[in-house]
Amino acid sequence: MMKRFARPVLLASAVLLLSATGTFAQFRFGGHVGLAGSWLNTEVKLNDRWLTPEKTTGGFAFNFGGDALYAFKLNPILLEVQSGLEVRRIATKIEQTWLSNAILSSNTTIKFSAWALTIPLRANVAFPLGPFSLLGGLGMGMDIFLAGKEKITTTASSSLAGVGTGGEEEVKVKFDGKESKDRDAGDEDVHMNRLNFSLDFHLGAEFIEHLRAELYFKLGLRNLVPDDNGKAKFNEFGVRVGYLF
């Protein structure tokens, strides 16, 4: 007898709870554009010591893409799961100074640029405040690098004779993950890993139930250098503006 009435009672309780809290689900879609400052954290291993660049001036990252969002409302907050596809253009600049001795030094400037596709997965919490809502959350992202290049400028200088020799070259960046031992003789291309993973922290607001603006910080997790003697990870800080239907 108890088992016969247990299921209807549980169902009725669930209906009453959902009615009281005003719970419902909603699917939304739209698009966004973003602009950020980007920088590449690099290290080089030399004689069992990790050396960092003298200066990293950074650059920019531009992105645009489509969004798909599933919202679950539990009064008074809104829980969201968001994904989509982004196209990214990344550019950054690194300046390195190596001292051979007290007299001779070598200065290297690297300008790196690349195109990538990004698949994000973000979790948001929205707090309605009158005509707008505050947003905050975190997420993960997978970057698939497509093509890139580096422009390298090197200058050797002497404290006694002034600026000496130098040169400039532009090389392709191949995202094939090849280590040094697997490359052909005479290969002057830069080889990096194709996939990158990152954490995404964001905070923003939604206006008039459609327009969104967010500040975000993207923390690179994977080393893009295939060899054990180098490290390179991307970070970004910028703003995204989007529209959801």
KAWO-V633755 format. One line per field, one symbol per residue. phi: phi as a letter, one per 30 degrees, with the letter a starting at -180 (. if undefined). burial: b if it has 24 or more other ideal C-beta (glycine too) atoms within 12 Angstrom, else e. A space follows every 50 residues. Layout:
BEGIN
phi: ???
burial: ???
END
This chain:
BEGIN
phi: .dddcddeddddddddddddcidacbcbblaabbbbdbbcdbbbcbhibc ccddabdiabbcbbacbbbccbcbeccbcbbbblbbcbcbbabbcbbccd adccbbcbccccbacbcbccbbcbbccdbidbbdbalbabbcccdcaaab cccbbcbbdccidcdaabbbbdcccciddedccddidcdccbddcbbbcb cbbaacchibdbbbcbbccdccddddddcababcbbbabcbbbcc
burial: eeeeeeeeeeeeeeeeeeeeeeeeeeebebbbbbbbbbbbbbbbeeeeee eebeebebbbbbbbbbbbbbbbeeeeebbbbbbbbbbbbbbbbbbbeeee eeeebbbbbbbbbbbbbbbbbbbbbbbeeeeebbbbbbbbbbbebeebbb bbeeeeeeeeeeeeeeeeeeeebbbeeeeeeeeeeeeeebbbbbbbbbbb bbbbbbeeeeebbbbbbbbbebbbbbeeebbbbbbbbbbbbbebe
END
